[in-house]
Amino acid sequence: MSVTPRNPRIRYPDIGGLPEDTVILLHNSLVHIVRMRRSIEAAERQLERAKAAAANSERLLAQLQRDGF
């Protein structure tokens, strides 16, 4: 299987002549990889929001303690 450049930034595999089940397997693999990448990106965003919320909570608690609560 060779790689044919269709776009200077993106490389696409040349799937001509491959059995249909192999093409389907490659397609499904790429779909799963994209889904995993998006899931990881979403988890990273959630983690950053959770860290920010924890930091805000610590600042609020420190302020309340300074105010005598």
C-alpha positions as CSV (number, residue, x, y, z in Angstrom):
1,M,0.0,0.0,0.0
2,S,1.5,3.3,-1.0
3,V,0.7,6.8,0.0
4,T,-0.5,9.3,-2.6
5,P,-0.4,13.0,-1.9
6,R,-3.8,14.6,-2.6
7,N,-3.1,17.6,-0.4
8,P,0.3,18.9,0.5
9,R,-0.5,18.7,4.3
10,I,-2.5,15.5,4.4
11,R,-1.4,12.1,3.2
12,Y,-4.0,9.5,2.1
13,P,-3.3,5.8,1.6
14,D,-3.7,4.5,-1.9
15,I,-6.3,1.8,-1.2
16,G,-6.9,0.9,-4.9
17,G,-6.7,-2.8,-5.4
18,L,-7.1,-3.8,-1.7
19,P,-9.8,-6.2,-0.7
20,E,-13.1,-4.6,0.4
21,D,-12.8,-6.1,3.9
22,T,-9.4,-4.5,4.3
23,V,-10.7,-1.1,3.2
24,I,-13.5,-1.4,5.7
25,L,-11.1,-2.4,8.4
26,L,-8.9,0.6,7.7
27,H,-11.8,3.0,7.6
28,N,-13.2,1.7,10.9
29,S,-9.7,1.9,12.5
30,L,-9.4,5.6,11.4
31,V,-12.9,6.4,12.7
32,H,-12.0,4.9,16.1
33,I,-8.7,6.7,16.2
34,V,-10.5,10.0,15.5
35,R,-13.1,9.3,18.2
36,M,-10.5,8.4,20.7
37,R,-8.6,11.6,19.9
38,R,-11.8,13.7,20.4
39,S,-12.5,11.9,23.6
40,I,-9.0,12.6,24.9
41,E,-9.3,16.3,23.9
42,A,-12.7,16.5,25.8
43,A,-11.2,14.8,28.9
44,E,-8.3,17.3,28.8
45,R,-10.8,20.2,28.7
46,Q,-12.8,18.8,31.6
47,L,-9.6,18.3,33.6
48,E,-8.6,21.9,33.0
49,R,-12.0,23.1,34.1
50,A,-11.9,20.9,37.2
51,K,-8.4,22.3,38.1
52,A,-9.7,25.8,37.6
53,A,-12.7,25.1,39.8
54,A,-10.5,23.6,42.5
55,A,-8.2,26.6,42.5
56,N,-11.2,29.0,42.7
57,S,-12.5,27.0,45.6
58,E,-9.2,27.2,47.4
59,R,-9.1,31.0,46.9
60,L,-12.6,31.4,48.1
61,L,-11.9,29.3,51.2
62,A,-8.7,31.3,52.0
63,Q,-10.7,34.5,51.6
64,L,-13.4,33.2,53.9
65,Q,-10.8,32.2,56.5
66,R,-9.2,35.7,56.3
67,D,-12.7,37.3,56.8
68,G,-13.2,35.2,60.0
69,F,-15.6,32.6,58.8
